[in-house]
Amino acid sequence: MNIDSIKRKIILAVVIIVSFGFIMFEFYDYNISSLRAVEELKERSEIKAARLAENLTLPLWEIDKQWIEKVIETEMRDKQTYAVLVYTDGKLFAGKQRDAGWQVVDSSHAFAGDFIENHEHIMHDGEEIGLVKLFISKRFMQEKINERLQREVIVLLLLALFIASVLVVLLNRIVVQRLQAILHASQAIAANDYSFELHVKHNDEIAKLGDGINSMKERIQLRESALKKSESRFRRLAQQISIPIACVLESGEFDFVNERFSKTFGYTHEDMPTISQWWELAYPDEAYREWVQANWQAACQRAVDLDVDIKPHEYNVTCKNGEVRIVEISGVFLGKDLLATCIDLTERKKAEEKVRRYSQAMEQSGEAIVIADRAGVIEHINPSYTLITGYAEAEAIGKKTSILKSDRQDEKFYAKLWNTIAGGQTWQGKIVNRKKSGECYPAMLTISPIRDEKGKITHFIGIQQNLEKFEEMEAQFYQSQKMEAVGTLVGGIAHDFNNTLAGITGNLYLAKKAAKSLPDVVERLVSVEKLSFSAAATIQQLLTFSRKGIVQMNPLSITTFLKETVKLQKVSLPENINFQLQISDADLQIKGDINQLQQVLMNLINNAFDAVQNQDNPSICVKLDRFYADASFFKGYSDIEEGEYACLSVIDNGMGIDPVHLQHIFEPFFTTKEPGRGTGLGLAMAYGSVKTHGGVIDVKSSQHEPSGTTVRLYFPLLSSGQVVALGASDDKIINGDGETILLVDDNDTVLETGCDVLEGLGYRVLTASDGVMAVEMYQSHGDEIDLLILDVVMPRLGGVEALQEIREINPHVKAMFATGYDKLSTLGVRKSEITEKVISKPFAVSKLSQMIREILEQA
């Protein structure tokens, strides 16, 4: 705009300015009038709202909607009232409003316009029961003001035209040019151009306006500079602070997130421009996200209502890499914007969990744990310390660790211990401590120093393991090792020894048969035969002790077995011995080997007989009871299962067993009897036999009055089963009908003698010295052979493997095994697949003949 154009328009400008002045005056007057009218309406609205709330108290309390609507209709008679709404429990209960024709209708709660709104709480007995909202229309007020305005405008316009004509010249000269300069200055400020310097002549209001613009320019420059510095400092601070920070605008957009925020969660500003993206990314689980949103929004609303900061809330946040971190989020409102701060609690929570686990481990540890200061004063103990030592926490705290000191270690021992731990090293070793009761106990003790952040020793921690049970187990282990060694030794010689005995007994049978006409010779041969089987029985006892013998386990009634065995044994006892059999429960069944159990019981009764021979009133009692093994019984016998047992007791009132000997009574060949009265195998065999039956054996003995020994055998009971009847052995020899038997054995004597015995029984015999020869023999004479008798252990190919190959030729071939050792151990893992009968060497010819006929006559 140039100077000429301003001059041409000066008249119009003056008119406009003057008119504008009048208009501004009228506008001001209009606004003042409007404000006053509005204030009057507001006061009226408040009065009406208060009156309404008072009038609605009783009907709303009584929930009388018809009454409430009458009150509302009364209020709606005032044409300035646009709407009246009544709420209860946050929901619209009743209301009226005006439609487009200004008629009163039911409120739809959906209207817009320029209204004066006022609400008042409806109270009853000091308790808020509802809310009433009153809407007053400004429509009629505005109409009155507009009518007055129209009249005043006409007058003012006429006056403005008169004044404008007077001011045109003056304004053109005095105002226009100077205002033009001010206009340029204002435009420059609006464009952030502060390079100008405004100079306005004359010392009047326009000049002051120019000075004011100059001053405003300078202040704006200073404020913008300060604002930029403040914003720069805030952003640098936000970026460098060690906790995640995010600023969310009122629109829901992120203004910024600092570097720590991105490093912690992995999300940048580009990943989540709005808060809605943050909810979806940080809380992928929909249910959890909904809970977090509701919780956080409630916290924000509470902060707004109370004008306070948002209190910290703990949430699980899923990072960009999928890791879930535990975060404490708080915030503060900056106007309508939200500044949120996050504290990562993940590591602290892990540390707390680690401390909690350490604490639980210490409290629940089976070892006694004690923490003491540098002077050895106890500050903490765990429950196991009390359990092991007997000292309760109140008794131990504040005392020195020396309360456990015993006289089993000298002062040099303790001095060396303290020198070690005081020097910062860990001490570990075996020690004997003393309980509160005065009883000493062995323990494995480890003492370690505890250091602070500077490496200085502040406390010591001691961990001790009670070795009482360990030493008992160690003793049992050594005992087991000794027994296993004997078993291994016996097992090693059993095969060859029994093979030799088999050859001897076979030849004795043949010799007796040949010497029938010489009775004296036959009698001596019978004696030799008995001695041979006695030697075999000794080996069998050792195998039974080591649980490597042949066992025929069958369900049997222990009551019937006991009566039969005791009946036979009682005959051999002197009449001066008071022998009793006491059975408290007749219906007891176990699974066992009759021959082994008979031998065990006979050995125990014989031992009892030896013990009572020198007593004035000797007595032996055999008892049978039902016994239930509970948790207390397990403490002494870890290899037994809970349940019902048959308890077989042999009780005598003899001299008792010396405590020194008591721990050795189950060792083979250990005996306190004079030479010739015992081999030391009776209890060893009983121990092995009971173990084989899944039971335990217990011995209690006293040499003080009343003296005596009680041996208890515990056998697991069967709930049901077929009972094996006891009967006498059958010595009948059954001859053959000319069948062909293939006898296979690697021992030449056994092979030769066996061939003679079988031929003497009426069989045709073929022989082979190992499994390979047996297979070849069967390939060439298979059609002739009716039965195979195979030794189990042989060179090149054992009996089991040989039978498998022969069965590939003839699956239905009949066979039996003969072994000089153990059926179970020699057959190994294949024992479950073997159904053939097994006879142990040395064997009676009668038993052999019976077993052969039984197999041959099978379908």
Protein Blocks (a to p, Z undefined) as FASTA:
>chain_A
ZZklmmmmmmmmmmmmmmmmmmmmmmmmmmmmmmmmmmmmmmmmmmmmmmmmmmmmmmmm
nopaklmmmmmmmmmmpmklmbdcddeehiafbdcdddfkopacddehiacddddddddd
ddeehiafbdcdddddfklmmmmmmmmmmmmmmmmmmmmmmmmmmmmmmmmmmmmmmmmm
mmmmmmmmmnopakbccddehjbfklmmmmmmmmmmmmmmmmmmmmmmmmmmmmmmmmmp
cbdcddddfkopafbdcfklmmmnopafklmmbfklmmmmmmmblklmmmmmmmmmmmmm
mmmmnopacdddddddddfkopacddddddddehjaccdddddfklmmmmmmmmmmmmmm
mmmpcbdcddddfkopafbdcfklmmmnopafklmgopafklmpcfkbcfklmmmmmmmm
mnopacddddddddfkopacdddddddddddfkopafbdcdddddfklmmmmmmmmmmmm
mmmmmmmmmmmmmmmmmmmmmmmmmmmmmmmmmmmmmmklmmmmmmmmmmmmmmmmmmmm
mmmmnopaccddddddfklmmmmmmmmmmmmpcfklccddddfbfbbcddddfklmmmmm
mmmmmmmmmmmmmpmbdcdddddddddddfklmmmmmkbccddddddddddfbebjafkl
mmmmmpghiafbdehiaghlmmmmmmmmmmmnopacdddddfbdcedddddddddddfbd
cddddddddfbdcddehiacddddfbfklmmmmmmmmmmnopacdddfbfklmmmmmmmm
mmmpmbdcddfbdghiafklmmmmmmmmmmmbccddddfbbfklmnmmmlmmpcbdcddd
dddfklmmmmmmmmmmpZZ
